Amino acid sequence: MEDPRILVVDDEITLCVFIQEILEENGCRVETANSAEEGLELLDRNRFDVALLDIVLPNMNGLRMLAEIKKRSPETEVLMMTSHTSVETVLEAIKHGAYDYLQKPFEEIEEVWINVKRALEKTELAESNKRLLEEKDERNRALSAAVMRLTSFIDAGRAMSDFQSLPQLLDFFTGLVANELGVDRASLMLLDESSQELRIVAHRGIEGIDPATVRVPVGQGIAGTVAKTGRHILVTDADPPQGTSPDGLPNLSSSFISAPIVLSIPIKSRTEVLGVINVTNRRSSIPFSDEDLDYLTGMTGQLAVAVERAKHLQDLQEAYESLKATQYQLILSERLKAVGQMATGVAHDFNNDLSVILGKTQMALQRLQSSDRAAVEKVREDLETIRKISMRGAEMIKRVQNYTRIRRDRPHKGVNLNTVVRESVEMSRPRWRDGAEARGVNIDLRCEFRKIPLVDGNFHELTQVVSNLTFNAIEAMPDGGCLTFRTFSEEGDVVLEIEDTGVGMDETTKENLFQPFLTNKETGNGLGTSIVYGIVTRHKGKIEVETELGRGTTFRIRLPVAETLSPRATAAPAVERSPERSPERSPEWSPEGSRPARILLVEDEKLVRETLAEMLDADGHTVKDFAEGREAVSGLQRNTFDLVITDLNMPEMSGLDVARAVRSVDPDVPIVLLSGWAVQMEEERLRESGIELMLTKPCSFETLSSTVRRAIRPRAGV
């Protein structure tokens, strides 16, 4: 090795000078340092073939410097020097990559040069091996390039057959061609049959223009000429073929001749030209050869087949999406129809309830003007009636929310079919009951429920199944009759039977019962039973029909028993929900066991806020109420409260925002979320906001009081 560079690091200056003289006599260039830090600075500025390090150095020792040298300059060989040798230090030095170990004082002066010479020989051998490996890698790269050219044709065909998206296919092909031919610029153009223009659909390296705006008429420019003639063009000089540069399109016609190497090849099917592939700016500056032409021609042949296939799939996909959109609209129409039917009955019952509330309230106001004791007692009875009617209205709202999927507190797994039937019957009863009474007929509804296991399912969809079949059964009994719901377990399934004593069906109607758009009703689109069939099938269930003209119909639905319940369905909820009392009963309530608390109330509706404050005050609590969230948080910063109750839907700052702000001020104060829509919130989101309890409007005095007691109860460990 000529002119080798050596680094010597030792805190003994005399020894450094001594070693430097020996090595320089043998033709080496030597740099010395008296500390590891100084030596590493030299290493950062120069490349050294060998470094001699003393193990004992001030600050950073030689072993740490050895590790640092191997990190910064792995090719530098290191010899360690020390007068305090031990097996442990030798092993540690070798472990960190030291070439050899010299013990001071040196027995012979030539010993230093001999060890350095060996290290230099190893370095030179490593450099030689590195050059040989590089030459081998270069030959391997050349061989791999040849092999890749032979195999890329097959690989491209296999890969392109996997693409169903035409844009992905075209982009993949353009990138593959650009890589294989080693070009900086490539473009793939497809022919728009309606306008007879070529447009760029995939490209590499096109700059200065927006490819999406490029349009090349057939017959103009290089690409247009190729598309018109169906023959390739290979340009090997700066002048394009005659007739390929019309004055009207100077930019487009010359956009693929930015270097004197251009290849443009048509993409042809058996009957027509589909487009053109253009490549230019070859990085190697080697002209395209016949082999390149054959390769690209073969590739475009496969691409033509793939393009036709992708276009066909795209047409099928568009047709499918159109059909699916139409089907969705029809199904949505059927669902809206069912919701509308139920809304009619709900509106009827609500108007009845509101009439009672209005009348009782007006009568109570009149009686309060009298001093008659009996009149005051009657006021009490009227108010009790108003309370019951209000609770019944709240229950009705919950059923509507349940049916329209607004409520999300019911799990979508672990569904009880008995509950499904009860909810559906209650929702649909006003509609069919009023219709039957208007016709002067009687519908005898019976529920024969047995204790059954749960099924995995969607509560809303199963309710829709029961509702659709209920309406069908009622319509099949124009003169009245008996409608029976029956549940039981059988052979690992939960069975629901819906039996009517109506007109029944003939064999043809039965066979086509679940086909969409087939109906024997004067009004309707024939989707009701097909939707029922789809829902049952999605639940991995079966639906059977037994029917006979004049003898009624029985639908039998079989659903598999739930294998496991979801953790949310079985575990205690992270966010507690207040228990809801039956609207028909006024339970005994006693404030015993409760303790007075300081409560911060946030509610933007004035009447609701005043009512809640009055109820809490009557329960013995001290209430500070606010109409706006920011004022409430400011009030919390000035005072200490035992409980925060906040509405959810408020302007500017929602109840969740209030809860998060409260948590930042007082992490320990319990928070109750109050809202008519609170059940719509996900439990995880509520928990993240710091909500511990939820209270649904309207709430009774008893429910409010018990919720407050639960919220302020002593916690475990506190």
Protein Blocks (a to p, Z undefined) as FASTA:
>chain_A
ZZiacddddfblklmmmmmmmmmmnopacdddfbfklmmmmmmmpccfbdcddfbdghia
fklmmmmmmmmmmmlccddddfbdcfklmmmmmmnopabdcddddfbfklmmmmmmmmmm
mmmmmmmmmmmmmmmmmmmmmmmmmmmmmmmmmmmmmmmmmpmbfklmmmmmmmmmmmmn
opabdcdddddfklopacdfbdehiahiafklpccdehiajklmmmmnopacddfbfbdc
ehiacfklmmlmmmmmmbccdcddddddfkbcfbdcddehifklpacdfklmmmmmmmmm
mmmmmmmmmmmmmmmmmmmmmmmmmmmmmmmmmmmmmmmmmmmmmmmmmmmmmmmmmmmm
mmmmmmmmpcbfklmmmmmmmmmmmmmmmmmmmmmmmmmmmmnomackbcfehiafklmm
mmmmmmmmmmmmmmmmmnopacdddddddddddddddfklmmmmmmmmmmmmmmmmmnop
adddddddeehiacdddddfbebpafklmmmmmpghiafbfbdjhlmmmmmmmmmmmnop
acdddddehiapaddddddddfbdcfklmmccfbdcdddddfkbccdddfehiacddddd
ddfblklmmmmmmmmmmnopacdddfbfklmmmmmmmpccfbdcddfbdghiafklmmmm
mmmmmmmbccddddfklmmpcfklmmmnopabdcdddddfklmmmmmmmmmpccehZZ
